[in-house]
Structure formats: C-alpha cells, structure tokens
Amino acid sequence: MAETKKEALLFTRVNKDTQSLPVSIEDWEQKAREILPDGPFDYIAGGSGAEETLASNRTAFSKWAIVPRMMRDVTNRTMSISLYNQALRTPIMLAPVGMQAIAHPEGELATARAAKEAGVPLVVSTVSAHSMEQIAEVMGDAPRWFQLYWSNDREVSASMVKRAEAAGYSAIVLTVDTIMLGWKRRDFRNGYSPLREGKGVANYITDPVLCSRLTEVTPENVVEEILKNIYHPALNWNDIAFLREQTSLPILVKGILHPDDARLAVEHGVDGIIVSNHGGRQMDGAISTLEALPAIAKVVAGKIPVLLDSGVRTGADVVKAIALGANAVLIGRPFLFGLAVAGEKGVASVLDTLINELDVAMALSGSNSVADLNESILARM
Ligand SMILES: Cc1cc2nc3c(=O)[nH]c(=O)nc-3n(C[C@H](O)[C@H](O)[C@H](O)COP(=O)(O)O)c2cc1C
C-alpha cells in the first residue's frame, strides 16, 4: 500500500528521462512502426484473416463503461493479488511472446530484466529466442511461468516441462489455440516467417530429447523438426493427463473462449484458464475475449483462476476485465512495441505506465483493492 502511494507521487512524466518516451500504447506502436522493417512489424502488430478479431478485441472494451463510485476514501488502496500462493504486486502479467529477437537483439533477456525490476511475472514462450534457462538466470527468483506449445513427439513436451520446473518456472501454460498457425495475410504479403528463419529455436536446440531425434543437430534440422512438431491438430483433453504426470506445477490452458471448454478444463483438473484469442492471431472471426469472459467466469465460479489477454491497453481496460470476472490480465503487443523502441527501458516504461494507470483508474473508480472490482461499477453501452 505504502509502495503504491510512493509510486503515485514519484510517477511523473515531466522529468528528462521519461519525457522522450511515448505515453500511450498507440504512440509506442507508432514508434515501433518507424523503427522496424515491415516483416517484423507486421508479424507483431498484425492479426489473422481480415483482422476482425484483432479489431473486436479493442472495441469490446469500449462497449463497457466504468460507472465510478465517489466518497470512498481510497487512501489505502492496493493492487496486489495472490495467484497460486504467490503474492503479486499487481494483476498484470507479460503474455508469452515468442521470438522477441525480431523486435530487439536482446529479446527476452531485456524483457526479463524489466519484468523482474517491475515485479511483474513473465510467461516465457516455447519459441523464445533465448532458452528458458538463460532467461531464468537473468530473473533470479523473480516470478515466471513457462508457456508450452505441444509437440507431436510428446516426450519433447515432457522434457521441456521438466526443464522449466528445474529452472524455477512456477506454472505451465499450455496454449491450446495454436494447433496450427493462423492464416496471416500480412506475413504472406511480406514473405516473412521468423519461425522458418530460426528465430524461435533456442528451447529446441538445447533440448536433449529433441536433439536425440536428429541425425545431426544443425539449426536447419532443428527448424524442420520444430515445424513437424508445432502442427499438432490431434491435441485433445486426454493430453492433460499426460501433462499432469510430468509436473507438479499448476497447469493453465491458454486460448479458451467457450464456456463449455472452461467447464471441461475444470473437469480435467486444470488449475487455471487464460481467456485468449491469441491477440486475434489465430481464429479470425472469433469472439473477443472481453465478450467471452463473463460466461466463462460464471461456469468456473471461482473454482480456478481465470485470466484474460487480447486487447488490454490501459488501466481502465484492466479494471473492466477484472470487474467482469478475471483474476489477472496479460499484455502482449504493448510490451513488444516498448521492447522494439527502447529495449529493457521500453518494456519498463510500458509497464510503469500501465501500472500507474491502473492505480489511478482504481482510485478514481472508488476501489481500494482488486477484490472491490465487480460488475456494479460497469454499464453496458
Ligand atoms: C509477436 C507475437 C508472438 C506471440 N507468440 C506467442 C507464443 O509464442 N505463445 C503463445 O502462447 N502466445 C503467443 N502470442 C500471443 C500472446 O501470448 C497473447 O495472447 C496476445 O499477444 C495478447 O494480445 P495483445 O497482443 O492484444 O495484448 C504472441 C503474440 C504476439 C503479438
């Protein structure tokens, strides 16, 4: 609580250090657009198909308005939450984003340093540009989860999960909406595939099981093996049992949009759900996550945590998502734009902005804690 107040006082956009940095995600995106070549920029910013879901992830937030409460003495407020017995400073996390070296040469290592400094948990992607062990080394005991892309060779999945557990990751996030890659027109136009270019090999080229499958371990052979494994249309609920045998860590499924799938997740003993449409990068035409959230929160009924990503850009967005039933939110592109423009400093600044916006939004909505946020402060437009 004291920390929050201090931050609010210290937080200023008029000192020399921060003045030159953008103050909104739109500004960060614009700067990233100026810096990055078309291939990487469009890969990051773009969505699949006609990008309808990419757009509706944002419009969904403007369909809800905050109806703030007054006269509530918000002097002693806190943004802190607890997730899987871990005390977190805020309900904001960094979503798994692969191949971050396409945005900045330091990639995930810069992101990891900023996350650690801000006390914001980082979810590390299977297709990261640095290995999960290298990223863990940077983070020390700072909170981190590992995101798993299933492999057809499930012993590779098992190996990665065990490595993650050994490297201090405290939860496994199984992404279930990417059984194959979404149809991304911008990438076709640009002829750009960072996966094929080998930008996401770090966790595979260091994996003893995956390497044992190759006659010769070369980057090219590893890429071919990744491509064989990453297309995994057979993924189904029975695979959760296999995953459960590999680890004692909490298992979350990322990419749930249908309340019936949320029910199945609970029935299969999953420990958490991330309501996500991959930032509009997979099934175009899919429901926005904020629209999907209330029905999922209702089905889950507090049995396991429900997180949300896709389209979160402001402190007010975080308030809305939590008021509609999310325990926490994750951001993807916003921190990646920060990374592209200013490396670690950029990620730090994006987080600083969002956290302070959340603090102000909670105060001005009359909320002393995350637990105070509920539908009573929302109106449907
Ligand atoms: C460039 C990029 C790469 C991504 N890579 C992964 C990934 O490796 N694994 C994963 O589960 N999700 C991945 N995602 C999806 C994010 O985890 C997250 O769901 C999405 O970015 C949230 O939407 P937002 O960008 O609107 O915040 C990626 C997203 C972007 C933009």
The ligand as a MOL file (V3000), in Angstrom:
LIG
                    3D

  0  0  0     0  0            999 V3000
M  V30 BEGIN CTAB
M  V30 COUNTS 31 33 0 0 0
M  V30 BEGIN ATOM
M  V30 1 C 4.5100 -11.3940 -31.8740 0
M  V30 2 C 3.6630 -12.2800 -31.0040 0
M  V30 3 C 4.1280 -13.5470 -30.6950 0
M  V30 4 C 3.3660 -14.3830 -29.8650 0
M  V30 5 N 3.8810 -15.6100 -29.5080 0
M  V30 6 C 3.1650 -16.3970 -28.6720 0
M  V30 7 C 3.7080 -17.6210 -28.2100 0
M  V30 8 O 4.8290 -17.9750 -28.5270 0
M  V30 9 N 2.9470 -18.3990 -27.4030 0
M  V30 10 C 1.6770 -18.0190 -27.0090 0
M  V30 11 O 1.0010 -18.7510 -26.2840 0
M  V30 12 N 1.1540 -16.8380 -27.4230 0
M  V30 13 C 1.8620 -16.0240 -28.2190 0
M  V30 14 N 1.3520 -14.8120 -28.5890 0
M  V30 15 C 0.0360 -14.3880 -28.0640 0
M  V30 16 C 0.1820 -13.6720 -26.7340 0
M  V30 17 O 0.5550 -14.5520 -25.7050 0
M  V30 18 C -1.1390 -13.0090 -26.2890 0
M  V30 19 O -2.1660 -13.9790 -26.2840 0
M  V30 20 C -1.5630 -11.8320 -27.1500 0
M  V30 21 O -0.4580 -11.1000 -27.6280 0
M  V30 22 C -2.4510 -10.9310 -26.3110 0
M  V30 23 O -2.9910 -9.9330 -27.0690 0
M  V30 24 P -2.4030 -8.4310 -27.1470 0
M  V30 25 O -1.2090 -8.5120 -28.0230 0
M  V30 26 O -3.5420 -7.7000 -27.7740 0
M  V30 27 O -2.0980 -7.9680 -25.7480 0
M  V30 28 C 2.0960 -13.9480 -29.3880 0
M  V30 29 C 1.6520 -12.6640 -29.6970 0
M  V30 30 C 2.4290 -11.8240 -30.4820 0
M  V30 31 C 1.9310 -10.4340 -30.7670 0
M  V30 END ATOM
M  V30 BEGIN BOND
M  V30 1 1 1 2
M  V30 2 1 2 3
M  V30 3 2 2 30
M  V30 4 2 3 4
M  V30 5 1 4 5
M  V30 6 1 4 28
M  V30 7 2 5 6
M  V30 8 1 6 7
M  V30 9 1 6 13
M  V30 10 2 7 8
M  V30 11 1 7 9
M  V30 12 1 9 10
M  V30 13 2 10 11
M  V30 14 1 10 12
M  V30 15 2 12 13
M  V30 16 1 13 14
M  V30 17 1 14 15
M  V30 18 1 14 28
M  V30 19 1 15 16
M  V30 20 1 16 17
M  V30 21 1 16 18
M  V30 22 1 18 19
M  V30 23 1 18 20
M  V30 24 1 20 21
M  V30 25 1 20 22
M  V30 26 1 22 23
M  V30 27 1 23 24
M  V30 28 2 24 25
M  V30 29 1 24 26
M  V30 30 1 24 27
M  V30 31 2 28 29
M  V30 32 1 29 30
M  V30 33 1 30 31
M  V30 END BOND
M  V30 END CTAB
M  END
